[in-house]
């Protein structure tokens, strides 16, 4: 029995490769989500763009398009016809030479033969047909003419069965008979399959008899049908791409294949069966082949198969159809068409998509849509916080340090010491780290059989752990962010979100005793969770309801009577709407005096509650500047007008300096960024 064992390309990637790095992808996805993309779309956009050291789908699609363009612009479809013409010209030339050399030939017979050769039709197919009954005098000429028929037969077979052209070179009559028998049995099997009357036993019997013709070793009729139909469809598309003259000439020549029309009858029957069984394939397409390099029928069919592969890859890489997943990518085809490096890039992207979905960074909501999980929000917030710290330390001439609080009670937590830390050592943890390190070093030396090793110190810098401290005071923080039309229109939407997330992350991770409330205010105000604010689409309703936002902020302060109120207001416009006593929103532009009065009244209430207030003015509008300055003066507050890139640093710095040792607003610049809260950036 024939061995059916099959070996396939290993698709698991490098088993020793490190897991994919999600950091860059998560940062990019978070940025796009804050810009208004859904997490699903943001993930797709990252996969399209790729990373710093990772090709994306767009780059792979570009390479596929270049490969396709190369195939169509390099080749033409004259290869077989040109080869036949060269064989014919050579045969005629050798025959004329023989006629001229043969002195024993009857002059009349020579003249008749020379006239027949001289008057051959200009059409190659017609000339080959006319010479089918010619009695060749030259052995070389006869062999060249026979090569024409042999070449046609092998090319016709190679169109349907890849590799047949080479396999049947110098084939005997028995080999050709075996091919005809195989074609007959194959057509019978396919016709039974069309009627639903075939069985696995029929297929096994066919493969046992003719398996040598199918090196791909199909295991059932469907696998056999798939490989045959795709190549036959490619052959038909190649024929469709020829000019009418080329098609006509080829059809006339095909009757000469192997010197008998039987082969073409069998192949025509095979094409009919395959087209009936696989009507879903592209049998009517064509290509414009405009190159200089001629293609034979078999090689041309292979090129048309390559073009079909490239078209499928283009669709897979576009990921634009419903339910698209990276698992749809055919890595084997990608490697065959673009090389193994392209397959590695695609596999990495596929693993990245899987890791993003399985890691818990994306969660599917009740509506079926993906959202950033709290885990992803924390990671993104930490990245933004590090960016804020770099900006602040750069402006202050300080470096990034880790500290839980400038002063206060011990939190019970410890961490590794870093240069510049002033917290007390945690002696038990430090000593334990030293013991464990020495034990590991001695164990390693023993396992290596080393003797006389250098002494291991009792303590090393990396053993030291310090005790973290908690801040002694608490704050009730209200961050009011303008979500009006102008914020989105002037490109301030994403910086506003980045600022809110950075402050939220700082308080949740380092100053858990403080209570932060995020309030977005456009035509009306709303208390928002950080996930809601981060995913908020740009608001196109006109209106800046500072009055409503201050009402909500004061309610937050009253809920925390023992905490220090901190009011942070980010806006780019004067208040243009307020709440009426009946709860309805009133809008007017220019601002109505009553709208301004309502906002001033609530700001005064915040001042009476002891709120330390900072306005962050965005934009250069003189009217806004006058209004904000006057509002800040009423409550002994401050006004900061940062650049958009510095907004996060300004807000975080104001929060950190709200209760500095030298007074509420000591230090200058954006406030005493470090005095009241110490060094706060860390893992």
C-alpha positions as CSV (number, residue, x, y, z in Angstrom):
1,X,0.0,0.0,0.0
2,X,1.3,3.5,-0.9
3,X,2.6,5.5,2.1
4,X,0.2,8.4,2.8
5,X,2.4,10.2,5.3
6,X,2.6,13.9,4.6
7,X,4.9,16.5,6.0
8,X,3.9,20.1,6.2
9,X,5.7,23.4,7.0
10,X,5.9,24.0,10.7
11,X,3.6,26.9,11.5
12,X,4.3,27.5,15.1
13,X,7.0,30.0,14.7
14,X,10.3,30.0,16.7
15,X,9.5,28.0,19.8
16,X,12.4,29.8,21.6
17,X,11.4,33.3,20.5
18,X,10.3,35.7,23.3
19,X,6.6,36.5,23.5
20,X,5.4,39.5,21.5
21,X,5.9,42.9,23.1
22,X,2.5,44.5,23.7
23,X,3.9,47.8,25.1
24,X,4.2,49.7,21.8
25,X,0.9,48.3,20.5
26,X,-1.0,49.3,23.7
27,X,0.4,52.8,23.7
28,X,-0.6,53.3,20.1
29,X,-4.0,51.8,20.6
30,X,-4.6,54.0,23.6
31,X,-3.7,57.1,21.7
32,X,-6.1,56.2,18.9
33,X,-8.9,55.4,21.4
34,X,-8.5,58.8,22.9
35,X,-8.6,60.3,19.4
36,X,-12.1,58.8,19.0
37,X,-11.4,55.4,17.5
38,X,-13.0,52.3,18.9
39,X,-10.5,49.9,20.5
40,X,-11.3,47.4,17.7
41,X,-10.5,49.9,15.0
42,X,-7.5,51.2,16.9
43,X,-6.1,47.7,17.1
44,X,-6.7,47.3,13.3
45,X,-4.9,50.6,12.6
46,X,-1.9,49.5,14.6
47,X,-1.8,46.1,12.8
48,X,-2.0,48.1,9.5
49,X,0.8,50.5,10.4
50,X,3.1,48.1,12.4
51,X,5.6,49.2,14.9
52,X,9.1,50.7,15.0
53,X,10.7,47.4,14.2
54,X,7.7,45.5,12.9
55,X,6.2,45.6,9.4
56,X,2.5,46.1,9.3
57,X,-0.2,44.9,7.0
58,X,0.1,47.9,4.8
59,X,3.7,47.3,4.2
60,X,3.0,43.6,3.4
61,X,0.2,44.6,1.1
62,X,2.5,47.1,-0.7
63,X,5.0,44.3,-1.3
64,X,2.3,42.0,-2.6
65,X,1.2,44.8,-5.0
66,X,4.8,45.3,-6.2
67,X,5.2,41.5,-6.7
68,X,2.0,41.5,-8.8
69,X,3.1,44.4,-10.9
70,X,6.4,42.8,-11.5
71,X,4.8,39.6,-12.8
72,X,2.5,41.4,-15.2
73,X,5.1,43.9,-16.5
74,X,7.9,41.3,-17.0
75,X,6.0,38.6,-18.9
76,X,4.0,38.1,-22.1
77,X,2.1,35.1,-23.3
78,X,4.0,34.4,-26.6
79,X,6.5,31.9,-25.1
80,X,5.1,28.6,-26.4
81,X,4.1,30.1,-29.8
82,X,7.6,31.6,-30.1
83,X,9.3,28.4,-29.2
84,X,7.2,26.5,-31.8
85,X,8.0,29.0,-34.4
86,X,11.7,28.7,-33.7
87,X,11.5,24.9,-33.9
88,X,9.6,25.1,-37.2
89,X,12.1,27.6,-38.7
90,X,14.9,25.3,-37.7
91,X,13.3,22.2,-39.1
92,X,12.6,24.0,-42.5
93,X,16.2,25.3,-42.6
94,X,17.6,21.8,-42.0
95,X,15.4,20.3,-44.6
96,X,16.5,22.9,-47.2
97,X,20.1,22.1,-46.4
98,X,19.5,18.4,-46.9
99,X,17.7,19.0,-50.2
100,X,20.6,21.1,-51.4
101,X,23.2,18.4,-50.3
102,X,21.4,15.3,-51.7
103,X,22.9,14.9,-55.2
104,X,21.1,11.6,-55.8
105,X,17.6,13.1,-55.4
106,X,15.4,13.4,-58.5
107,X,15.5,17.1,-59.6
108,X,11.7,17.1,-60.0
109,X,11.2,15.8,-56.5
110,X,13.6,18.3,-55.1
111,X,11.9,21.2,-56.9
112,X,8.5,20.0,-55.7
113,X,9.7,19.8,-52.1
114,X,11.5,23.2,-52.2
115,X,8.3,24.8,-53.6
116,X,6.2,23.2,-50.8
117,X,8.6,24.6,-48.2
118,X,8.8,28.0,-49.9
119,X,5.0,28.4,-50.0
120,X,4.3,27.5,-46.4
121,X,1.6,29.7,-44.9
122,X,2.9,32.6,-42.7
123,X,0.7,31.4,-39.9
124,X,2.7,29.1,-37.7
125,X,-0.2,26.8,-36.8
126,X,-1.2,26.5,-40.5
127,X,2.4,25.7,-41.5
128,X,2.7,23.0,-38.8
129,X,-0.6,21.5,-39.9
130,X,0.4,21.5,-43.6
131,X,3.7,19.8,-42.8
132,X,2.0,17.0,-40.8
133,X,2.1,14.7,-43.9
134,X,5.4,15.9,-45.3
135,X,8.1,13.2,-45.8
136,X,11.1,14.8,-44.2
137,X,14.5,14.0,-45.8
138,X,16.6,15.4,-43.0
139,X,16.7,13.5,-39.7
140,X,17.4,16.7,-37.8
141,X,14.5,18.4,-39.4
142,X,12.2,15.5,-38.6
143,X,13.3,15.5,-35.0
144,X,12.7,19.2,-34.6
145,X,9.2,18.8,-36.1
146,X,8.4,16.0,-33.7
147,X,9.6,18.2,-30.9
148,X,6.8,20.6,-31.8
149,X,4.1,18.0,-31.3
150,X,5.9,16.7,-28.2
151,X,6.2,20.3,-26.8
152,X,2.6,21.0,-27.4
153,X,1.5,17.9,-25.6
154,X,3.7,18.5,-22.6
155,X,2.7,22.2,-22.4
156,X,-1.0,21.3,-22.6
157,X,-0.6,18.8,-19.8
158,X,1.6,21.2,-17.8
159,X,-1.2,23.7,-17.9
160,X,-3.4,21.2,-15.9
161,X,-0.7,19.2,-14.0
162,X,2.3,21.3,-12.7
163,X,5.6,19.7,-13.5
164,X,4.3,17.5,-16.3
165,X,6.4,19.3,-19.0
166,X,9.6,18.2,-17.4
167,X,8.3,14.8,-16.3
168,X,7.4,13.8,-19.9
169,X,10.5,15.1,-21.6
170,X,11.8,12.4,-23.9
171,X,8.7,10.3,-23.0
172,X,8.0,7.1,-24.8
173,X,4.8,6.0,-26.4
174,X,4.0,3.9,-23.3
175,X,4.4,7.1,-21.2
176,X,1.9,8.9,-23.4
177,X,-0.5,6.0,-23.3
178,X,-0.3,6.0,-19.5
179,X,-1.2,9.8,-19.5
180,X,-4.2,9.2,-21.7
181,X,-5.3,6.3,-19.4
182,X,-4.9,8.5,-16.3
183,X,-7.0,11.3,-17.9
184,X,-9.7,8.9,-18.8
185,X,-9.9,7.4,-15.3
186,X,-9.7,10.9,-13.8
187,X,-12.6,12.1,-15.9
188,X,-14.7,9.1,-14.9
189,X,-14.0,9.7,-11.2
190,X,-14.9,13.4,-11.5
191,X,-18.1,12.6,-13.4
192,X,-19.1,10.1,-10.7
193,X,-18.4,12.8,-8.2
194,X,-20.6,15.3,-10.1
195,X,-23.5,12.7,-9.7
196,X,-22.7,12.0,-6.1
197,X,-22.0,8.4,-6.9
198,X,-18.3,8.2,-6.0
199,X,-16.8,6.7,-2.8
200,X,-13.6,6.9,-0.9
201,X,-12.7,3.5,-2.3
202,X,-13.0,4.9,-5.8
203,X,-10.6,7.6,-5.0
204,X,-8.2,5.2,-3.3
205,X,-8.3,2.9,-6.3
206,X,-7.5,5.8,-8.6
207,X,-4.6,7.0,-6.5
208,X,-3.2,3.5,-6.2
209,X,-3.1,3.3,-10.0
210,X,-2.1,6.9,-10.9
211,X,-0.7,8.4,-7.7
212,X,2.7,9.1,-9.3
213,X,1.1,11.8,-11.4
214,X,0.1,13.7,-8.2
215,X,3.2,14.4,-6.0
216,X,1.1,16.6,-3.7
217,X,-0.5,13.4,-2.5
218,X,-4.1,14.4,-2.0
219,X,-6.0,12.4,0.6
220,X,-9.5,12.6,-0.8
221,X,-11.5,13.7,-3.8
222,X,-11.9,17.3,-2.5
223,X,-8.2,17.9,-2.1
224,X,-7.6,16.5,-5.6
225,X,-10.4,18.6,-7.0
226,X,-9.1,21.8,-5.3
227,X,-5.6,21.5,-6.8
228,X,-6.8,20.6,-10.3
229,X,-9.6,23.2,-10.5
230,X,-7.4,26.1,-9.3
231,X,-4.8,25.3,-12.0
232,X,-7.3,24.7,-14.7
233,X,-9.0,28.1,-13.9
234,X,-5.6,29.8,-14.1
235,X,-5.1,28.1,-17.5
236,X,-8.4,29.5,-18.6
237,X,-7.6,33.0,-17.4
238,X,-4.3,32.8,-19.3
239,X,-6.2,31.8,-22.5
240,X,-8.6,34.7,-21.9
241,X,-5.7,37.1,-21.6
242,X,-4.3,36.2,-25.0
243,X,-5.2,38.2,-28.1
244,X,-7.8,36.6,-30.4
245,X,-5.1,35.8,-32.9
246,X,-3.0,34.1,-30.3
247,X,-6.0,32.0,-29.1
248,X,-6.9,31.0,-32.6
249,X,-3.3,29.9,-33.4
250,X,-3.0,28.0,-30.2
251,X,-6.3,26.2,-30.7
252,X,-5.2,25.2,-34.2
253,X,-1.8,24.0,-32.9
254,X,-3.4,22.0,-30.0
255,X,-4.7,19.4,-32.5
256,X,-1.1,18.5,-33.2
257,X,-0.3,17.7,-29.5
258,X,1.4,14.3,-29.4
259,X,0.3,13.9,-33.0
260,X,-3.2,13.0,-32.0
261,X,-6.4,14.9,-31.1
262,X,-7.1,12.4,-28.3
263,X,-5.2,14.4,-25.7
264,X,-7.2,17.6,-26.4
265,X,-10.4,15.7,-26.2
266,X,-9.5,14.4,-22.8
267,X,-8.3,17.8,-21.5
268,X,-11.4,19.5,-22.8
269,X,-13.5,16.9,-21.0
270,X,-11.5,17.5,-17.8
271,X,-11.9,21.3,-18.0
272,X,-15.7,20.8,-18.4
273,X,-15.8,18.6,-15.3
274,X,-13.7,20.9,-13.2
275,X,-15.7,24.0,-14.2
276,X,-18.9,22.3,-13.3
277,X,-17.6,21.1,-10.0
278,X,-16.0,24.5,-9.0
279,X,-18.0,27.3,-10.6
280,X,-17.0,29.5,-7.7
281,X,-13.5,30.0,-9.1
282,X,-12.6,32.8,-11.5
283,X,-12.9,31.2,-15.0
284,X,-13.6,34.4,-16.9
285,X,-10.9,36.8,-15.6
286,X,-7.9,38.1,-17.6
287,X,-4.7,40.1,-17.2
288,X,-2.8,42.6,-19.3
289,X,0.7,41.0,-19.7
290,X,3.0,43.6,-21.2
291,X,6.5,42.4,-20.5
292,X,9.3,41.2,-22.7
293,X,9.8,37.7,-21.3
294,X,7.7,35.1,-23.0
295,X,5.9,32.5,-21.0
296,X,5.1,28.9,-22.0
297,X,1.7,27.5,-21.4
298,X,2.7,25.6,-18.2
299,X,4.9,28.4,-16.8
300,X,2.2,31.0,-17.7
301,X,-0.4,29.0,-15.9
302,X,1.9,29.0,-12.8
303,X,2.2,32.8,-13.1
304,X,-1.6,33.1,-13.3
305,X,-1.8,31.0,-10.2
306,X,0.7,33.3,-8.5
307,X,-1.5,36.3,-9.5
308,X,-4.5,34.6,-8.0
309,X,-2.5,33.9,-4.8
310,X,-1.5,37.5,-4.7
311,X,-5.1,38.7,-5.1
312,X,-6.2,36.5,-2.2
313,X,-3.3,37.8,-0.1
314,X,-4.3,41.4,-0.9
315,X,-7.8,40.7,0.4
316,X,-6.6,38.9,3.5
317,X,-4.1,41.7,4.3
318,X,-6.8,44.4,3.8
319,X,-8.8,42.8,6.7
320,X,-11.7,44.9,5.3
321,X,-14.4,42.2,5.1
322,X,-16.8,41.1,7.8
323,X,-15.3,39.0,10.6
324,X,-11.8,39.5,9.3
325,X,-9.1,38.0,11.6
326,X,-5.3,37.7,11.3
327,X,-5.8,33.9,11.4
328,X,-7.1,34.3,7.8
329,X,-3.6,35.0,6.5
330,X,-2.2,32.2,4.5
331,X,1.4,32.1,5.8
332,X,2.5,29.4,3.4
333,X,1.4,31.4,0.4
334,X,2.9,34.6,1.8
335,X,6.2,32.8,2.3
336,X,6.1,31.4,-1.2
337,X,5.3,34.7,-2.8
338,X,7.3,37.2,-0.7
339,X,9.8,35.0,1.2
340,X,10.1,33.7,4.7
341,X,10.7,37.1,6.3
342,X,7.3,38.3,5.2
343,X,5.7,35.2,6.7
344,X,7.6,35.9,10.0
345,X,6.2,39.5,10.0
346,X,2.7,38.3,9.4
347,X,3.0,35.5,12.0
348,X,4.2,38.1,14.6
349,X,1.2,40.4,13.7
350,X,-1.1,37.4,14.1
351,X,0.4,36.5,17.5
352,X,0.1,40.2,18.5
353,X,-3.6,40.3,17.7
354,X,-4.2,37.1,19.6
355,X,-2.2,38.4,22.6
356,X,-4.1,41.7,22.6
357,X,-7.4,39.8,22.6
358,X,-6.3,37.2,25.2
359,X,-4.3,39.3,27.5
360,X,-7.2,41.1,29.2
361,X,-6.3,44.5,27.7
362,X,-9.4,44.5,25.5
363,X,-12.8,43.5,26.9
364,X,-15.9,42.9,24.9
365,X,-18.9,44.7,26.3
366,X,-22.5,43.7,26.4
367,X,-23.0,45.3,23.0
368,X,-20.3,43.1,21.5
369,X,-17.8,45.9,21.0
370,X,-14.3,45.9,22.4
371,X,-13.3,48.4,25.1
372,X,-10.1,49.1,26.9
373,X,-10.0,47.2,30.1
374,X,-9.0,48.7,33.5
375,X,-5.7,46.9,33.1
376,X,-5.1,48.6,29.8
377,X,-6.2,52.0,31.2
378,X,-3.7,51.6,34.0
379,X,-0.9,50.8,31.6
380,X,-1.7,53.7,29.3
381,X,-2.0,56.0,32.3
382,X,1.5,55.0,33.5
383,X,2.9,55.7,30.1
384,X,1.3,59.2,30.1
385,X,2.5,59.8,33.6
386,X,6.1,59.0,32.7
387,X,5.8,61.4,29.8
388,X,4.5,64.1,32.2
389,X,7.4,63.4,34.6
390,X,9.9,63.8,31.8
391,X,8.5,67.1,30.8
392,X,8.4,68.4,34.4
393,X,11.9,67.1,35.3
394,X,13.3,68.6,32.1
395,X,11.9,72.0,32.9
396,X,12.9,71.9,36.6
397,X,16.4,70.5,36.0
398,X,15.5,67.4,38.1
399,X,15.6,63.8,37.2
400,X,12.9,61.2,37.5
401,X,12.9,59.7,41.0
402,X,10.6,57.3,42.9
403,X,9.0,58.4,46.1
404,X,5.6,57.7,47.6
405,X,5.5,60.9,49.6
406,X,7.7,63.7,50.9
407,X,6.8,63.0,54.4
408,X,4.3,61.0,56.4
409,X,3.6,57.6,57.9
410,X,5.1,54.4,56.6
411,X,2.9,52.7,54.1
412,X,4.2,49.2,54.9
413,X,5.4,48.7,51.3
414,X,9.0,48.5,50.2
415,X,10.8,48.8,46.9
416,X,14.3,48.7,45.5
417,X,16.6,51.6,46.3
418,X,17.5,53.9,43.6
419,X,20.1,56.7,43.5
420,X,18.8,59.8,45.3
421,X,16.3,58.0,47.5
422,X,16.1,59.4,51.1
423,X,13.6,57.0,52.6
424,X,14.8,54.7,55.5
425,X,16.1,51.3,54.7
426,X,13.9,48.2,55.3
427,X,16.6,46.3,57.1
428,X,14.9,42.8,57.2
429,X,14.2,42.8,53.5
430,X,17.7,44.1,52.7
431,X,19.4,41.4,54.7
432,X,17.2,38.7,53.3
433,X,18.0,39.8,49.8
434,X,21.7,39.6,50.6
435,X,21.4,36.1,52.0
436,X,19.4,34.9,49.0
437,X,21.9,36.4,46.6
438,X,24.9,34.8,48.4
439,X,23.2,31.4,48.5
440,X,22.4,31.6,44.8
441,X,26.0,32.5,44.0
442,X,27.4,29.6,46.1
443,X,25.0,27.2,44.5
444,X,26.0,28.2,41.0
445,X,29.7,27.9,41.9
446,X,29.1,24.4,43.3
447,X,27.1,23.2,40.3
448,X,30.0,24.3,38.1
449,X,32.6,22.5,40.2
450,X,34.5,25.7,40.9
451,X,36.9,25.9,43.8
452,X,38.6,28.9,45.3
453,X,36.0,31.3,44.0
454,X,36.1,35.0,45.0
455,X,34.3,35.8,48.2
456,X,30.7,37.0,47.8
457,X,30.0,40.3,49.7
458,X,27.4,40.2,52.5
459,X,25.5,43.2,51.0
460,X,25.3,44.8,47.6
461,X,23.6,47.9,46.3
462,X,21.0,45.8,44.5
463,X,20.0,44.2,47.9
464,X,18.8,47.4,49.4
465,X,15.1,48.1,49.8
466,X,13.6,51.3,51.3
467,X,10.3,51.9,53.0
468,X,7.6,53.9,51.3
469,X,5.7,56.6,53.1
470,X,2.1,57.9,52.7
471,X,1.1,61.5,52.5
472,X,-0.4,62.8,55.8
473,X,-3.2,64.8,54.2
474,X,-6.1,64.0,51.8
475,X,-7.5,66.0,49.0
476,X,-10.8,66.1,47.2
477,X,-9.8,66.9,43.6
478,X,-12.2,68.0,40.9
479,X,-10.8,68.1,37.4
480,X,-13.2,70.0,35.1
481,X,-12.4,69.5,31.4
482,X,-14.1,71.5,28.6
483,X,-15.7,69.1,26.1
484,X,-17.3,71.8,23.9
485,X,-17.2,72.1,20.1
486,X,-14.1,74.3,20.1
487,X,-12.0,71.7,21.9
488,X,-12.5,69.2,19.2
489,X,-12.3,71.8,16.4
490,X,-9.0,73.2,17.5
491,X,-7.2,69.9,18.2
492,X,-7.4,70.0,22.0
493,X,-9.4,66.9,22.4
494,X,-6.7,64.3,22.8
495,X,-4.4,66.4,25.0
496,X,-7.4,67.0,27.3
497,X,-7.9,63.2,27.6
498,X,-4.2,62.5,28.1
499,X,-4.2,65.0,30.9
500,X,-7.2,63.5,32.7
501,X,-5.8,60.0,32.4
502,X,-2.4,61.0,33.7
503,X,-3.9,62.7,36.7
504,X,-6.3,59.8,37.4
505,X,-3.4,57.3,37.2
506,X,-1.2,59.4,39.5
507,X,-3.9,59.6,42.2
508,X,-5.0,56.0,41.9
509,X,-1.5,54.6,42.0
510,X,0.3,57.0,44.4
511,X,-2.1,59.0,46.4
512,X,-5.0,56.6,47.0
513,X,-6.2,58.7,49.9
514,X,-7.2,61.5,47.6
515,X,-10.6,61.4,45.8
516,X,-10.6,62.5,42.2
517,X,-13.8,63.4,40.3
518,X,-13.7,64.0,36.5
519,X,-16.3,66.3,35.2
520,X,-16.8,67.0,31.5
521,X,-18.7,70.2,30.5
522,X,-20.0,71.1,27.1
523,X,-23.6,72.2,26.7
524,X,-24.2,70.5,30.0
525,X,-21.9,68.9,32.5
526,X,-21.5,65.3,33.5
527,X,-19.5,63.3,36.0
528,X,-17.5,60.7,34.1
529,X,-15.5,57.6,34.8
530,X,-12.1,57.7,33.3
531,X,-13.0,54.9,30.8
532,X,-16.0,56.9,29.7
533,X,-14.0,60.1,29.2
534,X,-11.2,58.3,27.4
535,X,-13.5,56.7,24.9
536,X,-15.6,59.9,24.5
537,X,-16.2,60.9,20.9
538,X,-15.6,64.5,19.9
539,X,-18.6,66.6,21.0
540,X,-20.0,68.9,18.3
541,X,-22.7,70.6,20.4
542,X,-22.0,74.2,21.0
543,X,-22.0,75.4,24.6
544,X,-19.6,75.7,27.6
545,X,-21.6,75.1,30.8
546,X,-19.1,76.0,33.5
547,X,-22.0,76.8,35.9
548,X,-23.2,73.1,35.8
549,X,-19.6,71.8,36.1
550,X,-18.9,73.9,39.2
551,X,-22.2,72.7,40.8
552,X,-21.0,69.2,40.4
553,X,-17.5,70.0,41.7
554,X,-19.0,71.7,44.9
555,X,-21.2,68.7,45.5
556,X,-18.0,66.6,45.4
557,X,-16.2,68.9,47.9
558,X,-19.2,68.8,50.3
559,X,-19.1,65.0,50.3
560,X,-15.5,65.2,51.7
561,X,-15.7,67.8,54.4
562,X,-12.4,66.7,56.0
563,X,-10.4,66.8,52.7
564,X,-8.6,69.7,51.1
565,X,-10.6,70.8,48.0
566,X,-8.5,71.2,44.8
567,X,-10.3,72.6,41.8
568,X,-8.6,72.3,38.4
569,X,-10.4,73.8,35.3
570,X,-9.3,73.2,31.7
571,X,-11.2,75.4,29.2
572,X,-10.7,77.2,26.0
573,X,-13.8,79.4,26.0
574,X,-16.0,81.7,28.2
575,X,-19.2,80.1,29.6
576,X,-22.0,80.3,27.1
577,X,-24.6,78.1,28.8
578,X,-26.0,77.5,32.3
579,X,-28.7,75.6,34.1
580,X,-32.0,77.2,34.7
581,X,-33.8,76.6,38.0
582,X,-36.1,74.1,36.3
583,X,-33.0,72.1,35.1
584,X,-33.2,73.2,31.5
585,X,-30.0,74.3,29.7
586,X,-29.9,77.9,28.5
587,X,-27.4,78.8,25.7
588,X,-26.3,82.2,24.4
589,X,-23.4,83.5,22.4
590,X,-22.0,86.0,23.1
591,X,-22.2,85.0,26.8
592,X,-25.3,86.3,28.5
593,X,-24.6,88.2,31.7
594,X,-26.8,85.8,33.7
595,X,-24.7,82.9,32.5
596,X,-21.5,84.6,33.7
597,X,-23.3,85.5,37.0
598,X,-24.3,81.9,37.6
599,X,-20.7,80.7,37.0
600,X,-19.3,83.3,39.3
601,X,-21.7,82.4,42.1
602,X,-20.7,78.8,42.0
603,X,-17.0,79.7,41.9
604,X,-17.5,81.8,45.0
605,X,-19.1,78.9,46.7
606,X,-16.0,76.8,45.8
607,X,-13.9,79.5,47.3
608,X,-15.9,79.5,50.5
609,X,-15.4,75.7,50.7
610,X,-11.6,76.4,50.7
611,X,-10.9,75.1,47.2
612,X,-7.5,75.9,45.8
613,X,-8.3,76.8,42.2
614,X,-6.3,76.8,39.0
615,X,-7.6,77.7,35.6
616,X,-5.8,76.2,32.6
617,X,-6.5,78.5,29.7
618,X,-6.1,77.1,26.2
619,X,-5.9,79.4,23.3
620,X,-5.0,83.1,22.9
621,X,-8.5,84.7,22.9
622,X,-8.2,88.0,24.7
623,X,-11.8,87.9,26.0
624,X,-11.2,84.5,27.5
625,X,-8.0,85.7,29.1
626,X,-9.7,88.7,30.8
627,X,-12.6,86.5,32.0
628,X,-10.3,83.8,33.4
629,X,-8.0,86.3,35.1
630,X,-10.9,88.0,36.8
631,X,-12.4,84.6,37.9
632,X,-9.1,83.5,39.4
633,X,-8.7,86.8,41.3
634,X,-12.0,86.3,43.0
635,X,-10.9,83.1,44.7
636,X,-7.2,83.9,45.1
637,X,-6.5,81.3,42.4
638,X,-4.1,81.0,39.5
639,X,-4.2,81.0,35.8
640,X,-1.8,78.9,33.7
641,X,-1.7,79.1,29.9
642,X,0.3,76.1,28.8
643,X,1.1,74.8,25.4
644,X,-1.0,71.8,24.4
645,X,2.0,69.4,24.8
646,X,2.5,70.8,28.4
647,X,-1.1,70.6,29.5
648,X,-0.6,67.3,31.3
649,X,2.5,68.5,33.1
650,X,0.7,71.7,34.1
651,X,-2.3,70.0,35.6
652,X,-0.3,67.3,37.4
653,X,2.2,69.9,38.6
654,X,-0.6,72.1,40.0
655,X,-2.1,69.1,41.8
656,X,1.2,68.1,43.3
657,X,1.9,71.7,44.5
658,X,-1.5,72.4,45.8
659,X,-0.4,71.9,49.4
660,X,3.3,72.6,49.2
661,X,5.3,73.2,52.4
662,X,5.9,76.8,51.3
663,X,2.3,77.7,50.7
664,X,-0.4,76.7,48.2
665,X,1.2,78.2,45.2
666,X,4.9,78.4,46.0
667,X,7.7,77.8,43.6
668,X,6.6,79.7,40.5
669,X,6.2,78.4,36.9
670,X,3.5,75.8,37.1
671,X,3.6,75.8,40.9
672,X,5.7,73.9,43.3
673,X,5.5,70.7,41.4
674,X,7.5,68.6,43.9
675,X,7.3,70.4,47.2
676,X,3.9,69.2,48.4
677,X,3.9,65.7,47.0
678,X,7.5,64.7,46.7
679,X,9.0,62.5,44.0
680,X,6.1,60.4,42.7
681,X,7.0,58.7,39.4
682,X,7.6,55.0,39.5
683,X,6.5,51.6,38.2
